[in-house]
Amino acid sequence: MPTNQSVTLVKGTIPPGLCFSNIPELYNTFVDTTTAYVNGNYSLFNFGNSTPSADDNDKPWIRTDGDGRPDKMYVYKDGYWLCKHPTPASGKERRIWTGTDTELLSYEADGNSSSTATIYSGPFWEVDTDLVPQQSSNKEYTADIFDTSTLSGIISDAGSDPYVFTQNHGLGELPDKVEVTLLCIEDDESTTGYAVGDEIQLSTSWIDRQGETQEFPTTGVTFNETDVILQLSEYAKSDLSRFFIRKKDNTDGQTSSQYVYLGSSGTKFKFRIRVWKRGGKTISAASTNFSYIKRTARIYYTA
């Protein structure tokens, strides 16, 4: 709309018999009864989806989308219709982004493919490389498995520590978790009831220290950045006659012992060591990988 648009005044009707006591009262009567309008189709703002004409650059633009829904309000400046982004440019706010770096270039900046930001152009957001997500949360535990020699073999070892077995785990760092079980490697139906491949939680085994009332753990398990160390109790005796485990599928109650000592069955069992470390297989990588993003120097939306 041109700046020098003419205005039409329409006189009003003075009430019959009106009296006035001075000229200001008469003037106010004329003003109060006069109306005015701007010639043509005139509005104080632009409205709609179409870019306003150059003649209307002096008025704000309430922009709508193609369906008539509200978008943003713009002001014309420096050759652009501008709307300020609500998040301060180069500020301290961070967001989580699950898309790709390429997708981030056009996030809130439709059609942008440049990685360079100015106050009017380029991406609104960029990856904050100083903040690295804990990717371990996207990993599952994986275990390396080591089987020892037989229990009888460990105790009869002619080395300096016949009751100790040391396994190098090869991680070069402290494991997240270590688990040790007893593994049956030969059917032992007659003594313990276990078959090849059966595993027994080590916590269910115990040592009978004759003459003492308390049961005693059979094996101590420690580990460090290099090794897993198994220390059998010397109370187990060289023939494993005091190393007790629970019988498999014991259902006859008091008619037989629920626990039996290994004895000669020590040749049929090994220790199985599982060393756990987080960081192996990625779980649903496409949906769980993410980055932290921060605002660039771009300040304005443009239209």
MOBELRA-V8112 format. One record per pair of residues at least 6 apart in sequence whose C-alpha atoms are under 6 Angstrom apart, sorted by the first residue. I is the first residue (numbers start at 1). J is the second residue. D is the distance in Angstrom with one decimal. If there is no record, write none. Layout:
BEGIN
I:J:D ; I:J:D
END
This chain:
BEGIN
1:55:5.3 ; 1:56:5.7 ; 7:37:5.6 ; 7:38:4.5 ; 8:36:5.4 ; 8:37:5.4 ; 9:35:5.8 ; 9:36:4.3 ; 10:34:5.7 ; 10:35:5.1 ; 10:36:5.9 ; 11:34:4.7 ; 12:33:4.5 ; 12:34:4.9 ; 45:59:5.1 ; 45:60:5.2 ; 45:61:6.0 ; 46:60:6.0 ; 46:61:4.3 ; 46:62:5.9 ; 47:61:5.7 ; 47:62:4.8 ; 47:63:5.8 ; 48:63:5.1 ; 48:64:5.1 ; 49:63:5.5 ; 49:64:4.8 ; 49:65:5.6 ; 57:76:5.7 ; 60:74:5.8 ; 60:75:4.9 ; 61:73:5.6 ; 61:74:5.0 ; 62:73:4.5 ; 63:71:5.4 ; 63:72:5.5 ; 63:73:5.9 ; 64:70:4.4 ; 64:71:4.8 ; 65:71:6.0 ; 74:81:5.6 ; 74:82:5.0 ; 74:83:4.9 ; 75:81:5.4 ; 75:82:5.2 ; 81:302:5.5 ; 81:303:5.2 ; 82:300:5.8 ; 82:301:5.7 ; 82:302:4.9 ; 83:300:5.3 ; 83:301:5.0 ; 84:299:5.9 ; 84:300:4.4 ; 85:299:5.8 ; 85:300:5.5 ; 89:295:5.4 ; 89:296:5.6 ; 89:297:5.0 ; 89:299:5.6 ; 90:295:5.0 ; 90:296:5.1 ; 90:297:5.4 ; 94:293:5.6 ; 94:294:5.0 ; 95:292:5.6 ; 95:293:5.3 ; 96:291:5.8 ; 96:292:4.8 ; 97:290:5.5 ; 97:291:5.1 ; 97:292:6.0 ; 98:290:4.5 ; 105:113:5.7 ; 105:123:5.0 ; 106:112:4.9 ; 114:122:5.5 ; 116:122:5.4 ; 117:123:5.7 ; 117:297:5.9 ; 117:298:5.5 ; 118:297:6.0 ; 118:298:5.1 ; 119:297:5.9 ; 119:298:4.0 ; 119:299:4.8 ; 120:298:5.9 ; 120:300:5.4 ; 124:295:5.8 ; 124:296:5.4 ; 124:298:5.6 ; 125:294:5.5 ; 125:295:4.6 ; 125:296:5.3 ; 126:293:5.4 ; 126:294:5.6 ; 127:292:5.9 ; 127:293:4.3 ; 128:292:5.6 ; 128:293:5.0 ; 128:294:5.8 ; 136:279:5.8 ; 138:282:6.0 ; 138:283:5.8 ; 139:279:5.0 ; 139:280:6.0 ; 139:281:5.9 ; 139:282:4.8 ; 139:283:5.8 ; 140:278:5.8 ; 140:281:5.9 ; 141:277:5.6 ; 141:278:4.3 ; 142:276:5.6 ; 142:277:5.7 ; 142:280:5.8 ; 143:274:5.8 ; 143:275:5.2 ; 143:276:4.3 ; 144:274:5.6 ; 144:275:5.2 ; 145:273:5.7 ; 145:274:4.6 ; 146:272:5.8 ; 146:273:5.0 ; 147:271:5.9 ; 147:272:4.5 ; 148:270:5.8 ; 148:271:5.4 ; 149:270:5.9 ; 150:267:5.4 ; 150:269:5.5 ; 150:270:4.4 ; 151:266:5.2 ; 151:270:5.6 ; 152:266:4.9 ; 152:267:5.4 ; 155:162:5.0 ; 155:163:5.0 ; 163:231:6.0 ; 163:232:5.1 ; 164:230:5.6 ; 164:231:4.6 ; 165:229:5.9 ; 165:230:5.1 ; 166:228:5.8 ; 166:229:4.5 ; 167:227:5.4 ; 167:228:5.1 ; 168:226:5.8 ; 168:227:4.3 ; 169:227:5.5 ; 172:225:5.6 ; 172:226:5.9 ; 173:225:4.3 ; 174:224:5.6 ; 174:225:4.2 ; 175:276:5.9 ; 175:277:5.5 ; 176:276:5.7 ; 176:277:5.1 ; 177:276:5.0 ; 178:274:5.7 ; 178:275:4.7 ; 179:273:5.9 ; 179:274:5.1 ; 180:272:5.6 ; 180:273:4.7 ; 181:200:5.5 ; 181:201:5.0 ; 181:202:5.0 ; 181:271:5.8 ; 181:272:5.3 ; 182:199:5.4 ; 182:200:5.0 ; 182:270:5.8 ; 182:271:4.8 ; 183:198:6.0 ; 183:199:4.6 ; 183:269:5.4 ; 183:270:5.2 ; 183:271:5.9 ; 183:272:6.0 ; 184:196:5.1 ; 184:197:5.5 ; 184:198:5.4 ; 184:268:5.9 ; 184:269:4.6 ; 185:196:4.8 ; 185:268:5.4 ; 185:269:5.7 ; 186:196:5.0 ; 186:268:5.0 ; 187:195:4.3 ; 187:196:5.2 ; 188:194:5.3 ; 192:247:5.0 ; 193:248:5.2 ; 194:248:6.0 ; 205:244:5.6 ; 205:245:4.5 ; 206:216:5.6 ; 206:217:4.9 ; 206:218:5.0 ; 206:244:5.3 ; 207:215:6.0 ; 207:216:4.9 ; 207:217:5.9 ; 207:218:5.3 ; 207:242:5.5 ; 207:243:5.1 ; 208:242:5.2 ; 218:232:5.9 ; 218:233:5.5 ; 219:231:5.4 ; 219:232:4.4 ; 219:233:5.9 ; 220:230:5.7 ; 220:231:4.9 ; 221:229:5.9 ; 221:230:4.9 ; 222:228:5.9 ; 222:229:5.3 ; 223:229:5.9 ; 236:242:4.8 ; 236:243:5.0 ; 239:263:5.5 ; 240:262:5.9 ; 240:263:4.6 ; 241:261:5.7 ; 241:263:4.8 ; 242:261:5.9 ; 243:261:5.2 ; 243:262:5.9 ; 244:260:5.3 ; 244:261:4.1 ; 245:259:5.5 ; 245:260:5.8 ; 246:258:5.9 ; 246:259:4.3 ; 247:258:5.7 ; 247:259:5.5
END
